[in-house]
């Protein structure tokens, strides 16, 4: 899996491809990319950059108070500006952000009326 690279602005550019798996550096959350972002950037959980799922590090450090809303298993999270969509594969205490913009839970699409 490709490793994140520093983009020179204090953020790492991540290769967020559909199906790629990531884990939080500060909690137990694990994520799967459903839709990649339109722009390069950094995905964060709990205020810290996420790591590739196969990275040997275990969660350490503290969750930022600004990003302590949690990740729920089975929920989809979106960043409207970039189009990034991720699925919570394992719950955790940190919440998600892309390029410092908080991600929101994607709402369900209404089903067509069956009159």
C-alpha positions in Angstrom: 0.0 0.0 0.0 1.3 3.5 -0.8 2.7 5.5 2.1 1.5 9.1 2.7 3.9 11.8 1.5 4.4 15.3 2.9 3.0 17.9 0.5 5.2 20.7 2.0 2.2 22.4 3.7 2.4 20.4 7.0 -0.1 17.8 5.6 0.5 14.5 4.0 -1.0 13.6 0.7 -2.6 10.2 0.9 -3.4 7.7 -1.8 -7.1 7.3 -0.9 -8.2 4.8 -3.5 -11.6 3.0 -3.5 -11.3 -0.1 -1.3 -8.2 1.0 0.5 -8.2 0.4 4.2 -7.0 2.8 6.9 -6.8 2.9 10.7 -6.7 5.6 13.3 -3.4 6.4 15.0 -5.2 7.4 18.3 -8.2 5.1 18.6 -9.6 1.7 17.4 -11.4 3.1 14.3 -10.8 1.4 10.9 -12.1 2.8 7.6 -12.6 1.7 4.0 -12.6 4.3 1.2 -15.8 4.1 -0.8 -15.3 7.2 -3.0 -11.9 8.9 -3.4 -11.6 12.7 -3.0 -11.4 15.0 -6.0 -8.5 16.8 -4.5 -5.4 15.5 -2.7 -5.4 15.8 1.1 -5.1 14.2 4.5 -7.7 12.1 6.2 -7.7 12.4 10.0 -9.4 10.5 12.8 -9.3 12.0 16.3 -7.2 14.9 15.1 -4.3 12.6 13.9 -3.6 11.4 10.3 -4.8 7.9 9.7 -2.4 5.1 8.9 -2.6 2.3 6.3 -4.3 -0.8 7.8 -1.1 -2.8 7.5 1.0 -0.3 9.4 2.5 -1.9 12.5 1.7 1.0 14.9 -0.9 0.5 17.6 -3.2 3.4 18.6 -1.4 5.8 21.0 -1.7 9.4 22.0 -4.8 11.4 22.9 -7.8 12.2 20.8 -8.3 15.9 20.1 -11.3 17.3 22.0 -12.4 18.9 18.7 -12.5 15.4 17.0 -13.9 13.2 19.7 -17.4 12.5 18.2 -16.6 8.9 17.4 -16.8 6.6 14.3 -19.7 4.2 14.1 -19.4 0.8 12.4 -21.4 0.5 9.2 -21.9 4.3 8.8 -20.7 6.2 5.7 -18.9 9.5 6.3 -18.6 12.2 3.6 -16.7 15.4 2.9 -19.0 17.4 0.6 -16.2 19.7 -0.7 -13.9 16.9 -1.9 -16.4 14.1 -2.5 -14.5 11.7 -0.2 -16.7 9.0 1.2 -15.5 6.4 3.8 -17.2 3.5 5.6 -16.6 2.9 9.3 -15.4 -0.8 9.4 -14.6 -0.7 13.1 -15.9 1.7 15.7 -13.6 4.2 17.5 -13.8 7.3 19.7 -12.2 9.8 17.3 -14.2 11.6 14.6 -13.2 12.1 11.0 -11.9 15.1 9.1 -10.5 15.6 5.6 -8.1 18.6 5.2 -9.3 19.8 8.6 -13.0 19.8 7.5 -15.2 17.7 9.8 -16.8 14.8 7.9 -20.5 14.1 8.3 -22.6 10.9 8.4 -24.2 10.4 5.0 -27.9 10.3 5.1 -30.0 7.5 3.6 -31.5 8.1 0.2 -35.3 8.2 0.3 -37.0 5.2 -1.5 -39.4 5.9 -4.3 -43.1 5.9 -3.4 -44.8 2.6 -4.1 -48.4 3.7 -4.5 
